[in-house]
Structure formats: C-alpha cells, structure tokens
C-alpha cells in the first residue's frame, strides 16, 4: 500500500456480480434473428471494456453463468453490459444490445438478480467524459454607436474521453450558438493522443438584441432572447482519412447568465440529442446480478479506536461478548455472515485470527450434540474458517488443482454415468472409465499436497482436531471429520465444482464439462469423508449409478490415504518440502509491449505479445503457447509501478523495473493494469534490493520526462508503492477493512440497540428472555459493556466522517456519497 496523505479521503470502488443468462436475443422477427450465431457478453466502465465472457454456442437464450469481481481504479459515470453476436462471415462482432446503468442508479438493484431489457447500441449514444466551460456576456459598442451584446464561450478542458481502438483519441470541440433562426458554429484545434485535452480556447458570438433596449450599462438580457438561445458543445475524434467519431455533447441555455455574469462549470457529456430515440425492436433481455461497493476511507488515525476494539476480540471471555462476534450476530438477518469477511482479513493481517477461530469453533461445539453433524451447518465459525481458507489458500488451490483441471478442460472426455442423461451413442462403461481416471488424478493431487498446505490452515486444523477429540472423546473418527468437513467439503470439492470462482479457470465451464466437474466434486466429497465416517459408505448414495461407480474404488486404500493426508495437515510435526517449488501460472494474457532496444537499429515501437507470470518467472511470447522471447526471473524484479500516460501517449501503462532497462507494458484496460501490477508486486514483494524510488515516466530524448534529469542511472524521483510484508502472499488494506466494519455496524445500529436492550433485560430478570433468542448472549454484563464501548467508538468515527465530508467536494467531483461506505448488495 502506498502511504496516504494524513488528511486525504480515499474513495475505493469495487464491483462484483454475475452475468446469468439472456432470453430471446435479436429482433422479434425477420431474417436477423440470432439462431445461427454464437454470442458473448462484455462489461464496460463508460466506454472502456474491462471484462469479457467466453463465446457461447448458438442459442437465442444462452446461459452464461459467469461471475465477475474487480476493483474500479478510476471515476466512472456508467456501467454497461453488452451482448455481441460472433459470426464467421463478419470481420467485426455484431452488437445485439446493451444494458446501461448510471452509477447513481446502481443502488436500485441491490445485488439481487434482475431482468433488463436490451437497448440498441447506437454509436451516437456511446459517450463518456466531461467538459469544462466558461460563459459570460460582454457589452460592446458598435461602429455606429449602438450597443450589442457578445457571448464569450471558453472551452477550457475535457476529462475522461474514451479510447478509440484502444488508443488515446485526437479530440476537437465544436461550439455552436443555436437559436430559432441561427446556428453559428466554431471549432477548436485538434489535440493529439489524449483523453484529457487542455483546449483553453475562447469563442465570441454576437447576440441579437431587442430594438426596445435603450440602456447603455448594467444591461439585462431580455427573457425572450434567453429562452431561445443555447450553446451546444460537441466533442469529436479527428479521423484524418477516416470518418470523425462523435464523442459526446452538452447543451447549456444562455438564460443561465441571467443571474450570473460569469458561469463556469463541468458538464457531463451526453448522447447525441440527449439519447432520445423511437421505441426500438424487442432485442431480448439479460439477467444480471450487480453489487457495487464504494468505501470512503478516512486517514488511518480515525480508525484506531474501532480497529483496537476489533483486535481485542480474541481475548474477550466469553467470545460471544467480543466486538467481532457481536457484529456477526447483529448482521446475520440482513447480510448473513458477509460482515465477517473484513473482520477475518483484519485479524489475519495482525496475526490474531487463529485464536479467534479456535474460540468461535469451541463455542459452536458446545451446541453440537452429534459427532456426525460436526461443522456441517452455516454458522459464524464455519463462515470465518471458509473465508480464511479462501484468502490464504489461493496459491494452495492453484498448485494442487490447476494442472489437473486444465487437463480435464482440454481433454474434455465424456463422463456421464447417469443412464437417464446418456446421449445416443454414449458408452456408459467408457464414460465410467473416463470419470474414474479424472477422480483418481484429482484425489491423488489432493492427498499428496500436504507440504503445500499454508501454515495457518494447518494450525487451524490442528485446533479443530483437538477441540473435536475433547468434546467427543468416545468417537475415534471425529478428529478426522472435524478437519475433512472443511478441507474436502468446503475447500477442494467447491473449487472443483466452480474453478472459475477461485481463479483456477478464466470462465464458467461448458455444460458438459460442468457436469463432469459436478460428478468429480461429489465423488471427492465422499472420498474425503471416508476416513472419518462409517465404512458402510456405499449405502448413503441416493443414486444407483453412483453406488455402482464407487465399487470401482479400493475403499480401505482410500481411507488410509485420506487419514494420512489429514494427519499431515493437522499434526504438530513440521512438514518437509522437497526444496524445489513447483512452477504454476499466476496470470497470463495479451498486452502491448514496448521494444526494449536490445538491437542497435530499429524503432522502439509497441508490439502485441502474450505476457505470462508464474511464481518463478515473468516471460513474454509472440503468441500463446509459443516459445518465450524473453524470461525475467521473479527474483530480479525490483519494483512494479504505473507509468504516466504522457510517457508514450498511451493509457493503462505499467513498468517492470529490473537491473536492465525497464519493461514497459500496456494492458487492455484499467482493471487489467491494476491486476497485473498486483500480481507482479505480490510475487516479487520479498525480493532483496527492492527500490524505494522510481521514475513515473520514461527516459526519452536524453532525459527523464518526469524530472528532466539527463543521467539515465539517476535514482527515481517518486517513492515506490509500498507492499505489505506478511507471512502469506496477501496485501490487506486495514483501514478499508475497518471502514467496512464501521459501515456494517452503522447500517445495523437498530439491531445493536436491540441486543443492548436484551442484555439489560437478562441482567435485570436473571434469565433468557424471548427477545434474546435472536442473539448469542452468554454473559449479558460483558456483552453489554462491549456494546456500550462500540456505541461510543461508532459515534466518534461518524463524527470524523461528518467533519471530513466537506473536504471531498473537489472541483470536477460529480457525485460524492453521503455515507461513509456504501455497499449495494
């Protein structure tokens, strides 16, 4: 994390959701019905594409089922979802329709699945950005001595204009005075390769006056004139030999000068004609789920009291009286246990998570009557442990499952063994053999992966095993089921079923592969529980075909392998590794890379390359699957930083700084840029000799563009972005997590008050009251004390937000959220 200004408020945005399915795509009648075309969807922030699904087979009602999540690294006005048709006979993909949601309207959809009617994709409606204008009226005396008025319009600047074909545009503006019988147009100069042009150009228009006007000073424009005149500003991209591209427009009535002698303001660019259209054909509909979150993060010192109160939670006795447990209790009805994720991340960063997880697991065991139901429900304890595994176990899943999952996707053998679902020509015995081979490979990968299991997961499993044995001393298998219920049922089996949600695959699988993964996941769940449950396992299967399939496995051998694996990941013995870490891909994709100038001749231009980063090296290739053109060991990376747009007149640039010349890379969009920087920074975070400063621009023409230093070896002029050095590959923004905790408490203050009242009632009446049943209150006095302290801390933090709120209203800000954090679930 970079060090922040002590008074600065950070506005951090993220988006998560799901593109579910489409229905009845294309015109309702006619030859353009999309029966013979494959389709895909994209997500755009304004006009910048940041996500794309894979292409789905021919259907007018395709099921996409693709989850998405990304941080939004810049301001935006509109979130759009596009549906495209892909045809082998067309050079360009055909837009079917779009769903456009303005930022201020995102809260309306509340994270629930909604059907949206597709709207037509009109080039004149695809706009983004804003323009800065100044208007004023001057009084002039003409040659014949009469007085006229002159309207002065200054086009100051624009911000956030869209990219054209992935590059900065060449914008110019037209300024038109529009009236009933006039249309006077003037034009700015073209600005080259920029999305934030500075025009600073002034235009003068004579305004026709009423003949009844006789005054010579302190004039007032007649209302009839004002109502009829307006200034129209259009932004265009200069196409040179091609057609110019419309970028947006804004219209301002001259009547705005009735009260202000000078009017100066930013205006959002609008579609042509303000988007008014006739009723379109029925293009179909798209089912979406969208959750937009905005965190207004205050300076770190503002969070000290709440952060310390949360970090004290593991030490509170009983654990149900802790601030962390109280938060889970009061938010359970509104958002389930989602409020616990920032708590887990905060405790994890400060090495306080193990003790908290042990305490909440012990509390759950107190209410568990039967050993075979241990940790099977959705509770505060199981959700916290789930979140922990997903955070710290990402690399573990990658190294364990990604290779075998890649093989399953690439070979795509038919594995259906349900007689009802078999297709014509399928051989069930061959399918069963295919499925058995896949299951064996996944099972072997898991049971031989103990040396890769993260230390924190091992510590938690050891605690669970000890707690279970102590609570059910007569059951020798419960120590295994306590661990297998998490590592198999909630970790590996879920990742096999939905690899795209764990970044093991980039997209949702095809229906046939999805069915294969479902069968593998069910089998792995059962195989994983064999070592801890009854040996009469086959009788528990509802489906006959699954019963027959399990006969193919050697039950005793599987039980022994599972027990050995569970022993290894939950014992006190430190695991021995081979000393050689397996290489696995962390991220790969297409980028544009600037030539590094290794050859003495040749232009240093940008070329399309396939960039690939593993846990051991960074490499780029001419195409995916081709031999590497250059390999940079991860240990040689000294820093990874953003590059200023002015360096090469290109957006979304970053640099990989090494001992040789920096590697300059342009990603496809702003989200991809952040993703590359995050992955590369994390994998190289512990390298010796990491830089403390860097140059945010390039060395061109004999000097650094940023600081004008002529010596290429001059140390950087800007501090490097700091990375958090932790014992796991993780970067946690503790202030942001504490802000989210505050947001959850704030939106559930009424529930917090009810819990406080319940504690008071229990103390007075010395017993469990009916209104207390919604909460876990073991010690009412201790819980009451925690809630009172929470109330004081929350009030103090809200006061900080109220006092800082006025500081966020900076020039150019279009919308500032009133609440400290807004999570549109």
N, C-alpha and C positions, 0 to 999 in steps of 0.2 A: 504494500500500500504506500502511496505517496503521502508525505507529510502535508497536512492541511493547514490553511490559514486559521488562526485562532478564532476569527470572527466569521468565517465563511460557512454558509449553509450549503450542504451538498444535496442536490436533487438527483436521486438514483432511481432509475426506472427498470422494470423487468416485465416480461410478457411470457405467459405460459398458456397452453390450451391444447385444443385438438381439432384437426380438420376431419370431420366424421364421415360424411357422405354427401353425394349430390343426387338430385332427383329430376328426371325429365329434362335433361340438358338440350339446349338448342332451340330454334324456333318451333312453335307448336305445330306447324305444318310446313309442307313444301319440301324441296329437294335438299335443303340444308340441315335436315335432321341428322344428329350426330350418331347414327347407328354404326357406321363403319370406321369411326375414328377413336383412337386412344386419347385419354385425357390426363392432365396433371394440374396441380394447383401451385400457386406461389403466394408468398406473403410479402407485402411491401410496406416500408415506412415512407410515407409520402410516395415518391416515385422510385425509391431505391429498393430493389428486390433483396430480401435478406433470408429467404427460405424457399425451398422448392421440394415438392414431393417427387417420388418416382412416377414414371408413366404407368398408367393402369390400363388394363385390357379394354377392348371395345365394349362399351356399355353406355346407355343414356342415363343410367342410375348407378354410377360406380360407388363402391365403398372404399374410402381412402384410409381411415383409421390411423392417421399419423399424428403423434404427439409432438409438440414443439415447446422449447423453452430457450430464451436468450435474454441477456441484459441489453437494454437500449442505451447506447452510448452517446446519444445526441438528442436535442429537442426535435419533436415532430408534431405535425398537425393532424395527420390522417393515417389510419391503419387500414390497409386494403388487402382483400383476398381475391385472387384472380383464378379463373378456370380457363385453361387453354386446351385446344384440340391439336393433336400432333398427326400430321399426315405425311406419308412418304412422298407425295407428289408436290408438297408445298415447301418452299425454301424457309419460310417463317412459320412459326406456330400461330394458329388461329385463335384469337381471343373469343371465348364464348360469352363471358360476362364477368361481373365483379361484384363484390360486396365492399363498400367503403364505409368506415365508421370513424367519425371525428373523435379526436382524443377526449374531448369533454363529454362525449356520449358513451364512452366505454363502460362507465359505471352501471348503465341501464341493464346490461346483460348479465351481470352478477355471477359469472363463471358457470352458469347453467347452459345446457345445450339449447340452442335456438336455431330455428329455420330462418334463413334470409333469402329473399327474392333476389335473383341475379339481375344486375342492371347492365345496360350496354356499355361497352368500352369505346368511348369517344375520345380521339386524340386531343380535342379541344377542352375536354374535362379533366385531363390528367395533369394537374398543376400542383406546385408546391413552392414554398418560399414566401418572402415578404419584401416590400419595397418601402423605402424611407423618403417621404415627400415633404416639401415645404411650399406653402401657397400664401401669397399676400397680394393686396390691392394697392397700386400706386396711383397718384393723381398727376396727370400730365397736362400741360398747356400746349395746344397745337399751334401751327404757324399762323392761323387766322385768329388766334386768341381765345378760341373755345377750349373748354375743359373736357378731357376724356379720361377714362379710367383704363389702367393697364393691369392685367392679371399676370403676376410673375409666378412661375412654377419652377421649382428646383428639384431635379431628380438627384438625390444625394447618394443613395447606395441601395443594393439589394443583398439579401442573405438567403442561403439555403436553396438556390436554384437547382433543378435536377441535373443529373448526369445525362449526357447524350451518348449512347452506345458505350457506356461505361467510362466515359471521359468527361472532364470539365467542359462546359459549354462555352460558346463565343457569344455572349449576350449583348443585345442592344435594346433600347426602350424607344417606343413611340409615345408622344404626348399629344393628345387631341382635345381641343376645346369644342364640345358638342353642344349645339343649340337647335332650335326649331328650323332655322334656315342657314345653318353654317356648320362646317366641320373642318377646322383648321388643324392640320397635323404637322408635328415637327419630330425630329429623330435625333437620338444621341449617337455618339461614336460607338463602334463595336469594341468590346473589351475581350481580349484573347484569353482563353483557357482559364476560366474562373467561375466558380459558383457563388462567389461573394463579391461582385463587381462594385468598385467605387466610381460613380459617374461624376458627381459634383458638376452637373451641367444645368444651366438656367435658361428658361424659355419665356418669351414675352408675348402676350396676346392682348390686342386691343378689345375692350369690352364696350359694345354699343350702349349708349345711354339714352334715357328718355328725354325728349325735347323739352319737357316741363322742368328739367333741372336747371337752376339758376345760381346756386351757391358755388363758391369757389374754394371753400375749405371745410374741413371736418365733414366730408361728404358721407352719405349713407347710400348704399346700393339699394335701389328700389326692389321691393319684394317680387314684382313681376319679372324683373330681369334675373334675379337669383333663382327662381323656381325653374327657369328654362335652360340654365347653363350648367354644364358639368364638365369636369376634367376626366378623361379616360386615359389611363396609362397601361400600355401593353408591353410585355416582355417577350422577346423573340430570340431564338438562336440563329445566328447567321450561318446559312447552309453553304456559303460560297457557290459551288456549282450545283449543289442540290437545293431542294426547296427549304425555305426557312421554316423552323418549327416553333409553334406557339407555346409559350411557357407560362402564361397566365396574365390576368388583367385585374385592375381595380378601378372603380369609378368613385369620384368624390364630387359632390354637389358644391357649386360656388357659394351657395347660401350659408355654408359653414363659416364664411367670413363676415356674416352679419354681426357676430358678437366678438370675434377675434380678428384683430388687424393682421396678425400672422398666425397661420395654422401649420404646425409641424407634427408629424406622427408617422408611425409604422403602420402599414396596411398589409394584411394577408392577401396574397394573390388568389384570385377566384377563377373558376372556369369561364369560358367564353359565353357571354350572355348570361353569366351567373348560373350556368348549368340548367337553364330552363329547356325542357325537351317535351316533345309529344309523348304520349303513352307508348312504351316500347312493346315489342312482341314478348310473349312469355318465353324467357330464356332458361327457365328451370330455377331450382333453388339449391342452397348449400347449407348443410347443418354444421354449426361451429360451436365450440366452447372456448371462451376467451377469459383470461384472468389477467388484468393489468394492475401492477403494483407500483406505487410511487412513494418513496421514502424521502422525507425532508430531514436530513441528518444534520444535527447541530454540532458545534465543536465538542470535542471529546470530554472536556471537563464537565459539561452539562449532564453527562450520563453517569458520573462517578457514583452517586448515591444508589441509583437503581442497579447499576452493574454490581456493586459490592453486596447489595441485598440478595441478588440472584446467586452470586458466587458463594454466599454463605449457606445456601440451601442444603448441600450435602451434610453439613454439620448439625442441622436442626434435628432435635428429637422431640416427638416422632417426625418422620419425614413428611407426613401429611400436613404438618403445620408449616412447612417451608414455603417460601415465596414461589418457587418453581412448581411445586405440587398444587398450590392454590391456583396458579394460572391455568394449569391443566383442568382443574375442577370447574372453574367458572366459565371456561371456553368450550367445554365438552358439548353443550347443546347447540352452540352457534356454528362452530367450525370444526367440531370433533377434536382430535388431538393435534391439529395442524399448528396450533400455537406453540407446541413443544419443540418444533424444529429449531427456532432461534435460540431456545434455551439449551438444547443439545449442543449446538455449534459454539455458543458462548462458553459453556462448561468445558467442552473439548479443547478449545483454544487455551484455557487456563489450567489444563490438566486436573480438572475437578470432576470429570464425567464418571469415572469408574466408581467412585464412592457413591455418587447419586444413583447410578443404575443398580448397584448392589442393594441399596436401601429400598428403592421402589419395587425391585423384584422380591425382596423379603416380605414387603407389605402385601404383595399380591399372593404370595404363597400362604400367608396367614388365612386367606379366604379361599384356598383351593382344598377341596375335600378329597378328590380322587386323583391318583397319580396319572391316570391316562388322559386327563384333561389339562395337564400342566402347561402353562403358557400357550394355550390354544386359542384364547379369545383376543379381541381387540381391546387392549387396556392401555393405561398410561405407561406401564412398564414395557409392554411389548412394542408399543409405538416408539418409545425412546430408543430401545435397542435396535429396532428396524432402521430408524434414522441414522443411528451410529454406524451400522453396517454399510448403509448406502454411501455414507460420507467417506469413511476410512477404507472401505473395501472395494473401491472402484478399480484400482490397479490390480487387486487380487482377482477380481472377476475377469479383467482383461487378459491377464497372463494365463488364467486357468481355462476359461471357456471360449475366448475369441477364436483361437485356431480351429477347434473342433466345430464351432458354429459356422465359421467360414466354409469349412469342408461340407457341412450339411447344406448350406445355401448353394454352393457351387455345383455339387453333385446332384442335388435335388432328386433323390431316388424316391419312388412311391412307397409309402409306409402304411397305407390304410389297412387295418385289420378288422374293422367292423363290417360284417357281411352286408349290413343294410346300406353302407356308404360306398361299397366297392363299385367301380365303374366297369363298363363292358370291356372284357379283355384282361382285367386285372387278375393276377395270380396271388392269392392270399398267402401262400407259402413263401413266395419270393418276397412279398411285402413284409412278412413277419421276419424274414432273414435280414432284410434291409434295416428294419427298426431295431432288431436285436444288435446289429453292428453299431448303429448310432448310439444306442443306450450304453453299450459296453464302453465305447470311447469316452462318452461324457462321464460315466461313472468312474472310469479309471483316472481321467483327468482330475476329478474332484478328490478322490481318495488318495491320490499321490501328490496333493498340493499343499500339505500341511506346512512345509517350510516357507511357503509364500504367504501364509495367513498373517495379517497385521498383528503386532504385539498387543494392541488394545483389545482387539476381538478375542484373542487368546485369554487375556486377563479377565474379560467379562465372562467368557465361557467357563473358566475355572471357578469363578464366583458362583455362577448359576449351578454348576455341578455340586459344589459344596453345600449350597443352600438346599437343593433338592434332596440330597442324601440325608441331611439333618432333619428335614421336615417329614420325609417318608423313609425312615431307617429300615423298615422291613422289606422294601422293594429294591432289589439289586439293579433293576433296569432303569429306574427313574433318573439316575445321574446322567444316563445317555440321552433319554428323551428330552431332558431339560435343554441339552445342547442341540440335539438334532432338530428340535422344533423350530430353531432359529436358522442354523446353518444350512439345512436341507430345505425345509418347508418355506421359510421366509426369505431365503437368500439365493441359493443356487436354482431351485425349482422356478422361482419367479423370474430370474434372469434368463433362464432357458425359454420360458414361455413368452417373454416380451423383451428380446435382446435390444430393441431399438430404444427402450426407455432407460437402459443402462449404458448407452453409447457403445454397445457391442456391435451394432449394425446401424447404418445411417437411416434406414427406412423400415416401415412396417412390412412384415413378410407377406408374400403372396398367400392366397387361401390354402393352397396345397401344402406349402412349407409351414404355414401357421398350424395346420392340422398335425403335421409331423412333430412340431415342437410341443404341441399340447400332449400328444401321446408320450413323448420323451419326458416331459415335465411330470406327468402323472406317475410314470414309472420311477423316476428319480426320487419323488416324494416317498413312495412306498419302499424303495430300496434303502433309502436313508433312514427310515424308521424301523427297519427290520431288527437292527441290533439292539433296539431299546424296547420293543413291544413283544407281544406273544408270537411264538413261532408259527402258530396257526394263521398265517397271514393271508393265504390264498382265499380263505372263506370270507374275507372282508370286502372283496371286489363285487360290485353290483353287476358289472358286465361280464358275460360268459367269455367273450373274446379276450378280455384282459386276464381272466383266470387261466385260460389256455396259454396265453403268451408268457405268463410268469413261470410256467412249468419249464421253460427253456433255461431258466437261471439256476445256478447251484446255490441254494438258499444258505446253507451253512458257510460256504465260502464268502458270500456277500456279507453275511452278518459279521464275520471275522474281520473283513476289510473295513467295514463301517466302524466297528468298535475300535480298531487300531487307529483309524483316522480321528475319531472323536477323542481318544486318549491323547493323541499327539497335539491337538489344538486346544486342549483344556488341562494339560498337566503342568506341573511346576518345572519340568525339565526344559531347558532352553533348546530350541531346535537347531540342528546343524544344517547349514546350507552348503551347496556344492562350491560356493565361492564364485561361480560364474552365473550371472544373472541372465535369464532368457530375454531375448530381444522381442519387444512387441510394439505394434504401431499405436501411437497416441493420437495422431491426426494426419490426414493427407488430403490433398485437393489441388485444384488448378489455380494458379496465380500468374501474375506477370512479374518477371524478374529483370532487373536492370543488369546489363552486362558489366562484369567487374573489371574489365580492362586488362585481362591477363595477356592478351595479344597486343603487340605494339601498333598494329594497324587495325582499322575497323571502327565503326561508330558504336558508341556505348548506348545502344538502344534497349528497348524493353521487348522481351520475348515471352511467349506463353510457355510455362513449364509446370510440371507436376511436382509439388513440394510434399515431402514426406518426413515426419519426425517420429522417431522411436525413442525409447528410454535410453538409447545409447548414441544415436547419431541423427543429424539433420542432413537430408540429401535432396537434390532436385534432379529431375529426369525430363527427357524430351517429351515423353508420354507416359501414362500409367503403365506399369509393367515393364518398361524399358530399363536398360542398364543406367545406373546413376552417372550423371555428368560431373557431379561434384559431391563430395561427402565431407561434412564438418562434424567431428566428434562433439558430442554434447559437452564434454569437459572443457572444450576450447571456447565455449560461448561466454563472453564477458558481460554482456547486457543485451536486452531486447527492449527497444523503445519505439514509440511512434515517430514518424518523420513529418515535418511540416509540409503542408500542401505546396507551398511556394518553392520547395526544393526542385521539383520537376513538373510543377503544374498538374499534379495528379492527386486525387483523393485516396484515402484508405491505404496509405503507405506506412510501412514499418521497416525497421532496420535491425539486423542481427549483427551485433558488434563482436568481432573476434580479433585475434592478433594481426591478421592480414586485413585487407580492405573490407569495409562493412558490406554485408549483403543487403541490397535494397529490394524490397518486395512490395508489390501492390496486390492487396486482397480484393475479392469480388465485391464486398460491401462493408459497411461499418461494423456489423455484427461479426463477420468473419475476421476482420482486422483484430478486434478485441480477443476473439477466440484463439487466434494464432499467437498473439502476444502472451496470453495467459498460459497456454500450454508450454511454450518455449521458456517462459520465465520460471515456471514451476519445475521443469525438468532440469534446469541449469542453476537453480536457486542456491545450491550449496557449493558451487564451483569456487575454487580458490582464485584469488586475483580478480574478483568481480569489480567492475568500475564503480566509482562513486559519482562521476560526472560524465556527460556525453554531449555531443553536438546534435541539436534537434533538427538541423538542416544538413545540406550536403557540401562537400568540398568541390567547387566548380570554378573554373577560370582562375585558378591560383589562389583562392582564399575560401574560407568557410563562409557560407551565405549568412549564417546566424550571427557570428561575432566578428566577421571581416578579418580574422587572423590569417596571415599568409602561410604560416607553417602548418603543414598537414598533420604533423605529430603533436600539435598543441593540445593539451588536455581539454576536455569538454567544458562548455560554458554554462551548463544547466545540470542540477543534481539528478542523478538517476532515480527512477521509481524504485522505492524500497520493496523488498519481498520479505514475507514473514518466514523466519527460520524456525520451523517446527519439526517434530519428530515424524511427521507424516506429510505427504505431498498435498498441502492444503493451505489456502490463503483465506483467512476469515476476517471480515471487517466487523470488529466487535462493536463499534459504535452503531453500525447499521443494524446488527442483530439486536442490540439493546433498544434501538428505536422501534423495531418491530415488536419487541416485547411490550414496550410502552403503548404502542398502538392497540395491541390485543387487550391489554388492561383497560385502556381508555374506552374502547368500544363495548366493554363488559362491566362497566362500573356499577350498573344496577345489580348485576349478579354478585359482584363483590360485596355490595351493601347487604344483599340478602344473606350471604354467607356470614357476614359480620353479625347480623341480627340473629342468625341461627346459633352462633357461638354464644352470644349473650343469653339467649333463651336456655341453652343447655346448662350454662353456669348457674342460672337462677333456679331452674326447675330440676337440676341434677339428673338429667336423663336425656335420651334421644327423643326429640320432638319430630312430629310429622314433617315439618318444613325442613328438617335437617337431612332427610333421606336423599336429597339430590347432591349432597356433598360428603366427602370423606373427612370426618372430624373425629379424631381420636382424643385429642387434648384441646378442649374448647378454649382454655385460657391462653395456651401457647399460640393457637391459631388466631385468636382474637388479637393478640399482641402483634403478630406478623401483619395482619390485615390493617391495623391502625398505622403501623410503620409504612406499609405500602401506600396508604392513602396520602400520607404526608409527602412521601417521595414523588408520587404521581402529580400531586398538586404543584409541587416545586418545579418539576420538569415541564408541566403545562405552562407555568408562568414564563419559563425560559423560551418556550415556543412563541408565546404571545409577544414577548419583548423583542424576539428576533424576527418576527413576521414582517415588520416594516422594512427590514433590510433586504428582503428578497425581491422587492419590486424595482428591478433594474430596467433601464431603457431596453426596449426590444422584447421584454417579457410579455408573452401573450396571455398566459394563464398561470396563476400561482395558486396551488392548492391551499385551502384554509386549514385543513387538518395537518397534524404533524406527519402522519403517514396515511396513505390511502391504499387499501388493498381491495380491489374489486373482485370478489370471489365469485 
